[in-house]
Amino acid sequence: MADEDIPVLAIPDSKKERFDKLKSLFKERFGEDPEFFARAPGRVNLIGEHIDYCGYAVLPMAIEQDIIMAVSPDSNGNITLVNTDPQHKDFTCDVMQINITRDKPIWYKYVLCGVLGMKEKFCSLITMGFKAIVDGTVPPSAGLSSSSAVVCCSALAMLKANHWPMSKTDLAEACSKCERYIGTEGGGMDQAISLTAQQGKAKLIEFNPLKTTDVQLPPGASFIVSNSLAEINKAATPQFNTRVVECRIATQILAASQPDMDWKGIKRLGDLQKRLGLSLDDMIHLVEKTLHQEPYSKDEICQILNVTPKELEQTSLSANTLKVESFKLYQRAIHVYGEAKRVLRYKEICDNQPEDAIQQLGDLMNASHASCRDFYECSHPDLDKLVEICIQHGATGSRMTGAGWGGCVVSLVNSDKSQSLLEGVKDSYYLPDDKRAVKVQTSLFASDPGIGGAYYM
């Protein structure tokens, strides 16, 4: 099997009970055994927040929590979905008549994103649907990429049901575009790590074209994930897409400040750096020299770029940011260029493995959280509190991970201190609050880097 092929694996003993239960549910619901299982994991981003869609490398790892689908092809051309969570209703539609509305991000719409993306990729006149029992252990709205895991898993199911060939890298690139059907403008990190992760390794993920590089973490390094239980769905709120647009406008104004540069053709901070041929430090200096720290009004942006409000909508805004009137450009650009530097430094430390590697990596994670909190403003009071608690109980570094505004914290700790960190966070953050206490079992866990998307037979 080539490294790029989507692997077909035997069901591991540790997961046999879960797979057997899904098989039984499938037979009970559909009167037959599933032909195969598709699996895609969630992820935790170790460092590199909100920079993938700006063209910069990120450094995540896959986690054990995942989405699994028990699947059989449907020659009648229907997509039939049953979720093991009883709060999610069954769903059926014709595979040739998929319509994904953006009004409400319901669970099955993410499945349809993967299905539609594959169908449009192959443009086949004969398209099989599939029947699936869907089971997930990735906490939703926690910043662990549950939605992208669903999209990747459903894309895997659609490929195998139709015998369509695609490599892991090509599938990751295709899936990165799938969530746009539901209105989320991500950069591709979540799909790339979910599909290409290798057991025991983190990944440096670069974009355009997609390139993944294994990163060996230092011996003795453990990662603890803790869910703040403050939830946000990035597809249902404007903050995420507003940040994407703020980075785009910052890029365009910085480009417009350069002689003989067509700003309309440049939309990402990373692309601007390449065009100018400057270092990240030089780009930070350019931001400090060019952009003011006060928010920009829409009128001011139009004046700088010499466009009408309608032209600004076409060149810079997205459908769900048309009513945004104020944009923080300096802060967003400072975060992106600074975070891009931290990612490269993180990999350099992992590659060189100095004696104090864990402490150096922790310092970078702490700096990343401060930048997310102060410059990108995507943290949350509960996240900030949780970061402080993790550091108080032995973490060398701790930071929000994922889109933010809620969700999870990832902490780096020496392995011999991981148990005391888990106990300290449990006692200090979860147990004093009744609502948190009942969810501590699924909200606080250690995780080693896991394997990416695969089929199981």
C-alpha positions in Angstrom: 0.0 0.0 0.0 1.4 3.4 -1.0 1.7 5.9 1.8 -0.8 8.1 0.0 -3.5 5.4 -0.1 -6.4 5.5 2.3 -5.6 2.5 4.5 -7.9 -0.4 5.1 -7.3 -1.7 8.6 -8.3 -4.5 10.9 -10.6 -3.5 13.8 -8.3 -3.1 16.9 -9.1 -5.1 20.0 -9.5 -1.9 22.0 -12.4 -0.7 19.7 -14.0 -4.1 18.9 -16.9 -3.6 21.4 -17.8 -0.3 19.8 -17.6 -1.6 16.2 -19.7 -4.6 17.2 -22.4 -2.4 18.7 -22.5 -0.3 15.5 -22.7 -3.4 13.4 -25.6 -4.6 15.5 -27.4 -1.3 15.3 -26.9 -1.2 11.5 -28.4 -4.7 11.1 -31.3 -3.8 13.4 -32.1 -0.7 11.4 -31.4 -1.8 7.8 -31.7 -5.6 8.0 -28.2 -6.3 6.8 -24.6 -6.0 7.9 -22.6 -2.9 6.9 -20.1 -3.5 4.1 -17.4 -1.4 5.8 -16.7 1.2 8.5 -15.2 4.6 7.8 -13.4 6.5 10.6 -12.0 10.0 10.9 -10.5 11.5 14.2 -10.8 14.9 15.8 -7.7 16.9 16.3 -6.0 19.2 18.7 -3.9 22.0 17.3 -0.7 22.2 19.3 0.2 25.7 17.9 -0.7 27.8 14.9 -4.2 29.2 15.6 -6.2 31.1 12.9 -3.3 31.2 10.4 -4.1 28.3 8.1 -6.5 30.3 6.1 -3.9 33.1 5.9 -1.5 30.7 4.1 0.7 29.6 7.0 1.7 26.3 8.3 0.1 24.8 11.5 1.1 22.0 13.8 -1.7 19.8 15.0 -2.1 16.1 16.1 -5.0 13.7 15.7 -6.7 12.6 18.9 -8.3 9.2 19.8 -11.8 10.7 19.8 -13.4 10.2 16.4 -16.4 9.8 14.1 -17.2 6.3 12.9 -19.8 5.4 10.3 -21.0 1.9 9.6 -21.8 2.0 5.9 -23.4 0.1 3.0 -23.9 1.5 -0.5 -27.5 2.2 -1.7 -28.1 1.5 -5.3 -31.4 3.4 -5.1 -29.4 6.6 -4.8 -30.5 7.6 -1.3 -28.5 8.9 1.6 -29.9 7.5 4.8 -28.4 8.7 8.1 -29.0 7.4 11.6 -27.2 9.0 14.5 -26.5 6.9 17.7 -27.2 10.0 19.7 -31.0 10.0 20.2 -31.2 13.8 20.2 -30.3 13.8 16.5 -33.1 12.8 14.2 -32.8 10.4 11.2 -32.4 11.9 7.8 -32.9 10.7 4.2 -32.4 12.5 0.9 -31.8 11.7 -2.8 -28.0 11.8 -3.5 -28.7 13.7 -6.8 -30.8 16.4 -5.1 -28.7 17.6 -2.1 -29.4 21.1 -0.9 -27.4 22.4 2.0 -28.9 25.5 3.6 -26.9 27.8 5.8 -29.7 28.8 8.1 -29.0 26.2 10.8 -25.9 24.0 11.1 -27.7 20.7 11.9 -25.5 17.5 12.2 -26.5 15.8 9.0 -25.6 18.8 6.9 -22.0 18.2 7.7 -22.4 14.6 6.4 -24.0 16.1 3.3 -21.0 18.5 2.8 -18.7 15.5 2.4 -21.1 13.7 0.1 -21.7 16.7 -2.1 -18.0 17.5 -2.3 -17.1 14.0 -3.5 -20.1 13.9 -6.0 -19.1 17.3 -7.5 -15.4 16.2 -7.6 -16.1 13.1 -9.7 -19.1 14.4 -11.7 -20.3 10.8 -12.2 -23.6 10.2 -14.0 -24.1 7.0 -12.0 -23.8 7.9 -8.3 -24.5 5.5 -5.4 -25.9 6.7 -2.2 -25.3 5.0 1.1 -26.9 3.9 4.4 -25.0 4.8 7.6 -25.1 4.6 11.3 -23.1 7.5 12.6 -21.3 7.5 16.0 -19.1 10.2 17.4 -16.9 10.7 20.5 -15.5 14.1 19.5 -17.2 16.7 21.8 -19.2 19.1 19.6 -18.4 22.8 19.7 -15.3 22.2 21.7 -12.6 23.2 19.2 -11.6 19.6 18.5 -12.9 19.7 15.0 -15.9 17.5 15.3 -17.6 19.0 12.3 -14.6 18.4 10.0 -14.3 14.9 11.3 -17.9 14.3 10.2 -17.1 15.8 6.8 -14.0 13.7 6.3 -15.7 10.5 7.5 -18.7 11.0 5.1 -16.3 11.8 2.2 -14.6 8.5 2.9 -17.9 6.7 3.0 -19.0 8.3 -0.3 -15.7 7.4 -2.0 -15.8 3.7 -1.0 -19.5 3.3 -1.7 -18.8 4.5 -5.3 -15.4 2.9 -5.8 -13.9 6.3 -6.5 -10.1 6.4 -6.1 -8.4 9.3 -4.3 -5.2 9.7 -2.3 -5.2 10.9 1.3 -3.7 14.3 0.3 -6.1 14.9 -2.5 -9.0 13.9 -0.3 -7.8 16.3 2.4 -7.6 19.2 -0.1 -11.1 18.4 -1.4 -12.6 18.1 2.1 -11.1 21.5 3.0 -13.5 23.0 0.5 -16.5 20.9 1.6 -17.4 22.9 4.7 -17.9 26.0 2.6 -21.2 24.6 1.6 -22.4 25.3 5.1 -20.7 28.7 5.3 -17.5 28.1 7.1 -14.3 29.5 5.6 -11.5 27.4 7.1 -8.1 26.9 5.8 -7.7 23.1 5.6 -5.8 22.2 8.7 -8.6 20.2 10.3 -9.2 18.0 7.3 -5.5 17.5 6.6 -4.7 16.2 10.0 -7.9 14.1 10.3 -7.0 12.3 7.1 -3.1 12.2 7.0 -2.1 11.8 10.7 0.4 9.1 11.6 0.3 7.2 14.9 2.6 8.8 17.5 3.5 11.9 15.4 2.3 15.5 15.2 2.3 17.1 11.7 3.5 20.3 10.3 0.9 21.1 7.7 1.6 23.6 4.9 -0.8 24.7 2.2 -1.1 25.5 -1.5 -0.1 22.9 -2.3 -0.9 20.8 0.7 2.2 19.3 2.3 2.5 17.4 5.6 5.7 16.6 7.5 5.9 14.3 10.5 7.0 16.1 13.7 8.6 13.9 16.5 7.6 15.4 19.8 10.2 15.3 22.7 10.4 12.2 24.9 8.6 12.7 28.1 6.1 15.2 26.6 2.4 14.6 27.4 -0.6 16.5 26.2 -3.7 17.1 28.3 -6.9 18.4 26.7 -9.5 20.1 28.9 -12.9 21.3 27.6 -13.9 24.7 29.1 -17.6 23.7 28.3 -18.1 27.1 26.9 -19.5 26.3 23.4 -19.7 28.1 20.1 -20.7 26.8 16.7 -18.5 28.8 14.3 -20.9 28.2 11.4 -23.7 29.8 13.3 -21.9 32.9 14.5 -20.1 35.7 12.6 -16.9 35.9 14.7 -14.9 33.3 12.8 -15.8 34.6 9.3 -15.2 38.2 10.5 -11.6 37.3 11.4 -11.1 35.8 8.0 -12.3 39.0 6.4 -10.3 41.2 8.7 -7.1 39.3 7.7 -8.1 39.7 4.0 -8.7 43.5 4.4 -5.4 43.9 6.3 -3.6 42.1 3.5 -5.2 44.4 0.9 -4.4 47.6 2.7 -0.8 46.5 3.3 -0.6 45.6 -0.4 -2.1 48.9 -1.4 0.7 50.7 0.6 3.3 49.1 -1.7 4.2 50.8 -5.0 2.9 49.3 -8.2 1.1 46.4 -6.4 -2.4 45.3 -7.5 -4.0 44.7 -4.1 -7.1 43.1 -5.6 -5.2 40.1 -6.6 -3.8 39.4 -3.0 -6.1 38.2 -0.3 -4.0 36.4 2.2 -1.2 37.6 4.5 1.0 34.7 3.6 0.7 35.5 -0.1 1.6 39.1 0.5 4.8 38.0 2.3 5.8 35.8 -0.6 5.1 38.6 -3.1 7.3 41.0 -1.1 10.0 38.5 -0.4 10.3 39.7 3.3 10.9 37.8 6.5 8.2 37.4 9.1 10.0 40.0 11.3 9.9 42.4 8.3 6.2 41.8 7.9 5.5 42.6 11.5 7.5 45.8 11.1 5.4 46.6 8.0 2.2 46.1 9.9 3.4 48.4 12.7 4.4 51.1 10.2 1.3 50.9 8.0 -1.8 49.9 10.1 -3.2 51.9 13.0 -4.3 50.1 16.2 -7.8 51.7 16.3 -10.6 49.9 14.5 -11.2 50.7 10.8 -14.6 51.7 9.7 -16.0 50.5 6.4 -15.9 54.0 5.0 -12.2 54.4 5.9 -11.4 51.1 4.2 -13.2 52.2 1.1 -11.3 55.5 1.0 -7.9 53.7 1.4 -8.7 51.2 -1.3 -10.5 53.6 -3.4 -13.6 51.5 -3.8 -17.3 51.9 -3.3 -19.1 49.9 -0.5 -20.5 47.6 -3.2 -17.1 47.0 -4.6 -15.8 46.2 -1.1 -18.4 43.6 -0.7 -17.2 41.9 -3.9 -13.5 42.2 -3.3 -13.2 41.7 0.5 -16.4 40.7 2.4 -18.3 37.4 2.7 -22.0 36.8 2.7 -22.3 36.7 6.5 -20.0 39.7 7.2 -21.9 42.3 5.0 -23.3 44.0 8.1 -20.0 44.2 10.0 -19.1 47.9 10.3 -15.9 47.9 12.3 -12.6 45.9 11.6 -9.5 45.5 13.7 -6.8 45.0 11.2 -3.5 45.8 13.1 -4.3 43.3 15.8 -5.2 40.5 13.5 -2.2 40.9 11.3 0.2 41.1 14.3 -1.2 37.8 15.6 -1.0 36.0 12.2 2.7 36.9 11.5 3.7 36.3 15.2 1.9 33.0 15.3 3.5 31.9 12.0 6.9 32.5 13.6 6.0 30.5 16.7 5.0 27.5 14.6 8.3 27.4 12.8 10.2 27.7 16.1 8.1 24.9 17.6 9.1 22.5 14.8 12.7 23.6 15.0 12.8 22.8 18.7 11.2 19.4 18.1 13.7 18.7 15.3 16.7 19.6 17.5 15.5 18.2 20.8 17.4 20.4 23.2 17.5 19.4 26.9 14.9 22.0 27.8 12.7 21.3 24.8 9.5 20.8 26.8 10.0 24.1 28.6 10.7 26.0 25.3 7.7 24.5 23.7 5.6 25.4 26.7 6.8 29.0 26.5 5.7 29.2 22.8 2.2 27.8 23.7 1.8 30.4 26.5 2.8 33.2 24.0 0.3 31.8 21.5 -2.5 31.9 24.0 -1.7 35.5 25.0 -1.8 36.5 21.3 -5.1 34.7 20.7 -6.5 36.5 23.7 -5.2 39.9 23.2 -4.7 40.4 19.5 -7.0 37.9 17.8 -9.6 38.2 20.6 -10.8 34.7 20.0 -10.5 33.4 23.6 -13.1 33.3 26.3 -13.0 34.1 30.1 -13.5 30.4 30.9 -10.6 29.5 28.5 -8.4 32.1 30.2 -9.3 30.7 33.6 -8.6 27.1 32.5 -5.2 28.1 31.1 -4.2 29.7 34.4 -5.4 26.6 36.4 -3.4 24.2 34.1 -0.2 26.2 34.6 -0.8 26.4 38.4 -1.0 22.6 38.4 2.2 21.9 36.5 1.7 22.6 32.8 4.8 24.1 31.1 2.5 25.6 28.5 -1.2 25.9 28.0 -3.3 27.5 25.3 -6.7 27.6 23.7 -7.0 25.4 20.7 -9.4 25.4 17.8 -11.5 28.3 16.6 -11.9 29.7 20.1 -14.6 31.7 21.8 -15.1 28.6 23.9 -14.0 25.0 23.5 -10.8 23.4 24.7 -7.4 24.1 26.1 -4.3 22.0 25.3 -1.5 21.8 27.8 2.0 20.4 27.6 3.4 18.7 30.7 6.2 16.4 31.6 4.9 12.9 31.7 5.7 12.4 35.3 3.5 15.3 36.2 0.5 14.5 33.9 -1.5 12.7 36.6 -1.2 15.5 39.1 -2.2 18.0 36.4 -5.3 16.0 35.5 -6.3 15.7 39.2 -5.6 19.4 39.9 -7.6 20.6 36.9 -10.5 18.3 37.9 -10.5 19.6 41.5 -10.1 23.2 40.6 -12.1 23.7 37.4 -14.7 20.9 37.1 -15.8 19.7 40.6 -16.7 23.1 42.1 -19.3 23.6 39.4 -22.2 21.0 39.2 -22.7 21.4 35.5 -19.0 20.9 34.8 -18.7 18.1 37.3 -21.1 15.8 35.5 -19.2 16.2 32.3 -15.6 15.8 33.6 -15.2 12.2 32.3 -15.5 13.3 28.7 -14.1 16.8 29.1 -10.6 16.1 30.6 -8.2 13.6 29.1 -4.6 12.9 28.1 -4.0 12.2 24.4 -1.1 10.7 22.4 -1.0 11.5 18.7 -3.3 9.2 16.9 -3.8 7.8 13.4 -5.8 9.5 10.7 -8.8 8.5 8.5 -9.1 4.9 7.4 -11.5 2.1 6.5 -12.1 -0.8 8.8 -13.3 -4.2 7.7 
